[in-house]
Amino acid sequence: MSTNEQVAFLVALDGAVVGWGAGAESLFGYQADELVGQQVSVLSAPEGTSAFPRILSAVARGEGVEATETMVGKDGTRFEVALVVSPARNGGGRITGARAVVRDVTDEAAEEGRGRLAALLEAIDDAVYTLDLRAVIRTWNPGAERLYGYRHHEAVGLPGLSLVAESRHEDARMAIDCVLAGEPVQLFEIDARRKDGLLVPVALDLWPVRSRSGEVVGVSVIGCDMTEQRLAEAALAESVVRLRESESLAHVGGWVWDIPTGAVQWSEELHRIHGLDPAGFAGTLDAHLTLVHPYDREPVRKAMEAAVTAPHPFEMEYRIVRPNGEVRWLYARAEVALASSSENVTVAGLRGICQDITERKRARIPAEVTAGLRWIVDCAERLRRSPLAPTEAAIADEIAELAKRLLDEPGNGERLPPVSRS
């Protein structure tokens, strides 16, 4: 029927069709005896929300309504219609239903949609094109020209597989078949072949193109050039490698303490500095402090907590004890990390570095001092093995403990046993 022709039908206030004329039969394909008594919702698109409940509520209040609606004919054909609905009254003036006047505006809406789509396709940077049921290119936007190098008149009519590297033809064919079966394929990454033969990485989204009756009649393809993203990923990977190399050369590792979660993260080099396999690190503050030398553990904890309480930068030197018993010296420095919300700014934790300075510490201690401390330890041990009063034995223990602690500080890479008090 003509898009200018209007048809009318009557609907009761409860939504039941009560009047159905020849014009409505022609437009929707239902005979009167098929539809009268049925709910008008049978004419609405199943996936949409029908406007009729809202319209009938307004009509019951005596209001007229103009609206647009997607309606479906008996054979599944969809219509975009313009509705003018007004109250239907009985002889006493009481509203008993609604008179709906319908005009098919599908062609008008399609023309308007095509205009908007054309403008969008002109402006969009991504490649957008369509394939028919034989996977032949049928439409081609400027973005596709830029990505693939083919002008519109060169691309239309080419096989869609000609845009793909030969080694990926089978994968592309399977993706197209899947879409023609009605299933979209999203973020399908593949090497695209340009007109000049150059291969470029692209991410494709493929969607079914359907007719008014819902039948799949083609494939819509949106292609995004991934070249810049691949270059950025490669540059990032290279920078990570360089960071690891520089950390290893400088014996510097990074760490982060996140207060809200309580998590502590170490870089790869910091695990090496501590002599700990990454799988053996629990990722908590307690695990971070466990390898700190027992004499330094509490001062380090207090300094970290003070840094986030004040807040102020954290900086100190302290010792760690590797799992094999080796004592190492670290220099640690960290800045306070902040987190902002809509209401205020809070301290999120610390973000810093640790550097192994053991060799530097060793270089500062003359060999004579180290030898003297070892001599003191030996003397204290001999005293402990001789008959002594309890007070004198305690003094010998303290001398041996202090000397061993001083030996720990410069470090000789040796493992010092704890003082026995048996």
Protein Blocks (a to p, Z undefined) as FASTA:
>chain_A
ZZkbccdddddfkopafbdcfklmmmnopafklmgopafklmpcfkbccfklmmmmmmmn
opacddddddddfkopacdddddddddddfkopafbdcdddddfklmmmmmmmmmmmmmm
mmpmbdcddddfkopafbdcfklmmmnopafklmnopafklmpcfklmmmmmmmmmmmmn
opacehiacddddfkopacdddddddddddfkopafbdcdddddfklmmmmmmmmmmmmm
mmmmmmmmnopacddddfknopacddfklmmmnopafklpgoiaklmmmmpcfklmmmmm
mmmmmmmmmpccdddddddddfkopacdddddddddddddfkbccdfbdcdddddfklmm
mmmpcfklmmmmmmmmmmmmmmmmpccdfklmmmmmmmmmmmmmmmmmnonoiacddddf
ZZ
